[in-house]
Amino acid sequence: MSVTQPGVERAPSPAPQAAPSGPRDTGPADDSVALTTRHLSVWYGSVLALKDISINIPKNKITALIGPSGCGKSTLLRCYNRMNDLILGARMDGEIWFDGGLISAPGTDSVALRRRIGMVFQKPNPFPKTIYNNIAWGARINGFRGDMDDLVEKSLRRAALWDEVKNKLHRSGLDLSGGQQQRLCIARTLAVEPEVILMDEPCSALDPISTARVEDLMDDLKADYTIVIVTHNMQQARRVSDMTACLMLDEAASADGHRTGILAEFSPTDLLFTNPKDKRTEDYITGRIG
């Protein structure tokens, strides 16, 4: 897949620099890992939102982020494509590695990074444009010079939407149902050929039938993409994900009136839901806390 390399700060000497055609040994060497997070902490102003998160997101798998409200799931998700940079007062400490580059470093080209790590938001947000131009817009601004008709069809097919919209491509994307709009947003993300897709509660506003279609789509897409999803739906996490990270609130911080997220457990989804290692995880997935 041909994509634009983001400008990222490489690890300082003595670690070797990663050349475009050479080995990528500035970061973790495990090729099965898409994103590596090391001791990540995030602040909003003086408030510590995430504390010391270390987690490896595997390639071509679906990783679910679960946990009670306010524990930093969406904050962690936004760190992976630097969306938190758009929030005044947000800052992070620690490391996030992607494709041999330290993307958490100052000076990272966040625009180029977001071409490779796309995001689908909780509420469907089609552009006030035609279905066709919703797909074509991102490709055009990224310099796509190929057959646009082919790209639009391919993206809509990958998002399992082509058969429903192929005869109305020049109607507004806002005319679609909520579930169709969400799949249109997924198709729009696919059109710029990312490697990782971040999804922030993508089904929370959808009906059960639309939710099932999006979940089936995610399962199909993981053959070619790495997917990270935030969800409050425990059944959805069990159905769609291969790995699950359970974030919880730091009890010490909560006692002081703050909401700081920490990682309680990260393991294969089946194992986490059937034999959790951490009592906090067990209490959360069984509904004792939440």
N, C-alpha and C positions, 0 to 999 in steps of 0.2 A: 504494500500500500504506500503510495507516494504522498508524503506529508512534509510540511515545513518544519524544520528543526527550530525549537525555541532557543532564544539566547539565554543561556543559563550560566551561572558562575560555577566553575569547576573547583574541585577540592584543591587546597593549597599544597605546595611542595611539602613533603617529598612524594605525595601521591601523583602519579603520572597524569598528564592531560589526555582527555579522550579525543582522538581524531575522528573526523566523520567516517573514514573507512577503516579505522583501526579498532583495537579492542576497547571496550567500555569498562575500564577497571577503576574509575574514580569512585564509584559507588558500589553497593552490594553486587556480587558477581552471579547471584542465582538468577538464571534466565527464566525461571518459572514465576518470578515475582515482578509485578507491574509497578507497584509503588511501595517504597519502604519509608516508614515513619519512625524516627528515633527521638525519644525524649521531647516530644512536641508539647509545648505549652502555649496557650493563646490568651491574650488579654483584650478586653474592651475598655480602654481607658485604664483605670486602676483595678478593674475587676478581673480576676483570674477566672476564665471560662472553661478552659481545659488544662489539665495538669499531667505532665509527664506521660504522654501517650506514645507507646512503641508498638507498631503493628505492621505486618507485611501483607499487602493486598495481592493475591495470586492472579496471574494472567489467565484470561479466558475462563474465568469463574465469576459467579455472582456472589458478592460479599454483602451481607446485610448488617446495618448498624441499628441496634435496638437499644432501648433504655427509656427511663421515665422522662417526662417533659423537663426541659431545662438542663439536661445533662451534657449538652454539647454535640449531639449527633450531627446536626446541620452545620455547626461551626467546623467540625472536623471535615465534613464533606467539602465545604467551600475552600478549605485549605489546599485541597488537591489541585485546584486550578486557579488559586489565588483570588477567588471572588471576594474574600474578606478584605482585600486591599481597597475595595470600594466603600468600606465602612469606616467612617471617621473615628480615629482613635484605636483602631484594631492593630494589633501587632502580635508576632509570634516568635518563639524561641525554640531551637531544636532543629532537626533536619528532616526534609522530605526529599527522597531521591526518586527520579524517574528517568529511565533510559540513560543511566550513567551521569545525569546532571543533578546538581543540588538546586531544586526548584524553589526551595524555601529561602534562598539567599537574596539579599538586596541586589537589584539590578536585573533580575529575571525578566525576560520579555513576556509579560503576562498575556498579551494579546496573541502572540504566537503559541504560547502554551495552551490557550483555550481552544485553539484549532485542533490540538491533539487530545485534549481532555475536555470533552463537551459536557454540558449540563442540561438536564430536563427538570423543570421546576414543579412544585406541588400543584399549582393552578395552571392549566393549559393557557399558554400565552401566544397564540398565533399573531403574526403581524396583520395589520388591517390592509392586507393585500390579497390577491388571488391565491388559490391553492398552489398554482404553478409558481408564482413569484415568491411565496413563502419558502419553497425549496430552493429556488434559483438564487435568491438574494445573497445568502452567505457564500455560495460558490462564486458568484460574480465578484464580490468584494475581496475574495481571496485569490482572484486572478485565474479562475477556471477558464480554459480555452478549448475545451472539448465540446462534444455534442450535448447541449443543455437539455434537449428533449429526452435524450437517453438517460442522463443523470437524474432528471426529475422522475421518470418512470422507475428507474432502478431503486431510487431512495424510497419511493412510495411502496414499491413491492416489498422491500426489506422491512418496511414498517407495517406490512399486512393491510395496506389501505388502498392500493391501486384499484382493485376491482370495484371499490365503493365510490371512487371519485374520478375515474378515468374519463367519464363523459361530462364532467363539470369542472375541469381544471381551471377555467377562467371565472369561476364564481369565488366569492370571498371565503377565505378560510374561516371567518367568523360565523358563517352559515352552517358549519358542521356541528354535530352533537359534541358533548363534552368528551366522550371517549374517542371520537374521531379527531377532535382537536389535539388531544394528547398524543395520539399516534402521528398526527401531522407534525407536531413539535419534535417527536423522535425522528421522523423522516428528515426534517430540517437539520437536525444534529448530524445524522448519518451522511448528509450530502457533502459535508466538508471533510469527510473521511477521518474521523478521530480514531484513536486507539483505545481510549478509556471513555466510558459514559457514566456520568454521575447522575443519580436520580434521587430527588428530594421528595419523598412521599408522593410518587407520581400517580397513585391510584386513590388518594384520600378523598378526592372530589368526584369519583366515578361510581357508577352503579355496578352491581356484581358482574353483569355480562361484560361490560367494558373492562372491568378489572381483570377478568379472566383472559380477555384478548391481549391486554398489555402484558400480563404474566407469561402467556404463551410466547409472545414476541420476545420477551427478555430471554427466555430459555433458548429460542432459536438464535438470538444475536450473540450469545456468549461463545459460540464457535469462532467468531471473528473479533469480538471485542471483550474487554474487561469491564465489568459492570459493578458499581458500588451503589447500593440503595439504602436510603433511610426509610424506615417504616415503623409505625406504631402497631401494626397488625401482626401479632405473633403467628397467626395461621399463614399469613402471606410469607413471612420470613421462613417458615418451615417448608412451604411449598416451592419457593423459587430459588433460595440461596444454597450455595455450596458451603460457605463459611459464614459464621456470625460472630460479630463483636458486640458484647453487651457492655454499654457504658452505664455508670451509676454516678450518683452525687457523692462527693467527698463529705463524709459525716462531720469531720472536723470543721470544714468550711461552712457547712450548713448550720452548725451550732453557733457560728458567728453571724448568721444571717446572709451568707453568700451562697451562690449556686455554682459549684465548680465540678466539672465532669472529670471522671477518672475511668480507666479501663478496668473492668472487673474480670472479664474473661473473653478469650478469643479462641475459637476452636471450630472444627467441622460442625455444621448445623445439626446433623443427626445426634452427634455426641452432646452438644450443648443442651439440646432440648430433652434428651433422655437421661443423661448422666452429667449434669453440670458439676463443675469442680468447686465453684464458689457459691457459698450460701446466699449471697446477694443476688446472683443470677437465678438461682432456684426460686427465691422469694419473688423475683420480678416475673418470671415466666409462668409462675403458678398463680399470679394475681394477688399475692400477699402484700406487695408494695407496688406502687406505680403512679 
